[in-house]
């Protein structure tokens, strides 16, 4: 892992401790510091993601769990064909995809974490302008994170379909990556429908280019997109807020997935039995067997 990325991850943790949730973050950091680096830390990471959290509704709980399972399934199926491609997904937070410089997820993960914390700290604010800016930041951040993550997942999904894992995916635009996932996995009717619902390349482009605005009286968000001919779109403010809220929860289940994979691959039988039981079943599932 690059020294710059280590500093970035450390700075995010330190900045988070200064905010509204600082005390709980400090307590969690202290708990982790008491554990030996390795399986014990990974096991705690996976299990912490499944602890009941106050204020999180069942839909979000289900989404978090589905996201974790989809990453595990992606790794599981690729590992049966090309273990090196699958391993790149597990190392995606701290290491570049082989041959693709600056592709690791540390920057996008840190930006998402900061945006998610900022969004939650502003949840009770009466300053609508600040809330709107924070929501924009969050929706952009989670889409950037998904875009980067798909660079690692698509080669795995292609391997599972006995297709060549083309690293050229890293030079493709976000929309093309989402289209590939949709094509490989069955789109809205397939198991990976969550990526179709959360991935919003048009909104991401509008935020990045400053062509998005809020009509608070109508409770609508308007934005334009299009490289040659701009088109105007709209989305209900509530739906836009739900996208941001959902996206704010992607970081922890991502970590839980790669932690669970590492425990299942390298942990003792005792460690494996301490993981959430359904994740173990997902990891061990073989086609044709329940």
Residue pairs with C-beta under 8 A, 6 or more apart in sequence:
1 94
1 95
1 104
1 106
2 104
2 106
5 94
5 104
5 106
5 107
8 106
8 107
8 110
9 106
9 109
9 110
11 110
12 110
12 113
12 114
13 25
13 29
15 114
16 22
16 25
16 113
16 114
16 117
17 25
17 26
17 29
19 25
19 117
19 118
19 121
20 120
20 121
21 117
21 120
21 121
28 48
31 44
32 41
32 44
35 41
35 44
39 262
39 263
39 266
39 267
39 268
39 271
40 271
42 259
42 260
42 262
42 263
42 267
43 259
43 263
43 267
43 271
43 274
43 275
45 255
45 256
45 259
46 256
46 259
46 260
46 263
46 275
46 276
46 279
47 274
47 275
47 276
48 252
48 256
49 64
49 68
49 252
49 253
49 255
49 256
50 65
50 256
50 276
56 249
60 245
60 246
60 249
63 194
63 246
63 249
64 249
64 252
64 253
65 253
66 194
67 194
67 250
67 253
67 254
67 257
68 253
68 254
68 256
68 257
68 260
68 279
69 257
69 278
69 279
69 282
70 191
70 192
70 194
70 195
71 89
71 153
71 253
71 254
71 257
71 258
71 261
72 257
72 260
72 261
72 279
72 282
72 283
73 191
73 282
74 89
74 153
74 156
74 157
74 160
75 86
75 89
75 90
75 156
75 257
75 261
76 86
76 282
76 283
76 285
77 156
77 157
77 159
77 160
78 85
78 86
78 89
78 155
78 156
78 157
78 159
78 160
79 86
79 87
80 160
81 159
81 160
81 162
82 159
82 165
84 98
85 155
85 156
85 159
85 165
86 156
86 159
88 95
88 97
88 98
88 152
88 155
89 152
89 153
89 156
89 258
90 258
90 261
90 262
91 104
92 104
92 105
92 149
92 152
92 258
93 104
93 105
93 106
93 109
93 254
93 255
93 258
94 104
94 106
95 104
96 102
96 103
96 104
97 103
97 104
97 151
97 152
97 155
97 167
97 170
98 167
99 167
100 151
100 167
100 170
103 148
103 151
103 152
103 170
105 145
105 148
105 149
105 152
108 141
108 144
108 145
108 147
108 148
108 149
109 145
109 251
109 254
111 141
111 144
111 145
112 141
112 142
112 144
112 145
112 247
112 248
112 250
112 251
113 251
114 141
115 134
115 137
115 138
115 140
115 141
115 142
115 248
116 138
116 141
116 142
116 247
116 248
116 249
116 251
118 134
118 137
118 138
119 134
119 135
119 137
119 138
119 244
119 245
119 248
120 248
122 130
122 131
122 134
125 131
128 216
132 214
135 240
135 241
135 244
136 207
136 212
138 244
138 247
138 248
139 200
139 203
139 204
139 207
139 240
139 243
139 244
139 247
140 204
140 207
140 208
141 247
142 198
142 243
142 244
142 246
142 247
142 248
142 250
143 174
143 199
143 200
143 201
143 203
143 204
143 247
144 204
145 247
145 250
145 251
146 174
146 195
146 198
146 199
146 250
147 174
147 177
147 204
149 254
150 169
150 174
150 177
150 178
150 180
150 181
150 195
151 169
151 170
151 177
153 181
154 165
154 169
154 177
154 180
154 181
154 184
155 165
155 166
155 167
155 169
156 165
157 180
157 181
157 184
157 185
158 164
158 165
158 166
158 184
159 165
161 184
169 177
169 180
172 180
173 201
174 199
174 201
174 204
175 201
178 195
178 196
178 199
178 201
181 192
181 195
181 196
182 188
182 190
182 192
182 195
182 196
185 191
185 192
186 192
187 193
187 196
188 196
188 197
198 243
198 246
198 247
198 250
200 243
202 223
202 225
202 233
203 212
203 223
203 225
203 235
203 240
203 243
205 211
205 225
206 212
206 223
206 224
206 225
207 223
211 223
211 224
211 225
211 230
212 221
212 222
212 223
212 224
213 221
213 222
213 223
214 220
214 221
214 222
214 237
215 221
215 222
216 237
219 236
219 237
219 238
220 234
220 235
220 236
220 237
221 234
221 235
221 236
221 237
221 240
222 232
222 233
222 234
223 232
223 233
223 234
223 235
224 230
224 231
224 232
224 233
225 231
225 233
260 275
260 276
260 279
260 283
261 283
263 271
263 272
263 275
264 272
264 275
264 280
264 283
264 284
272 280
273 280
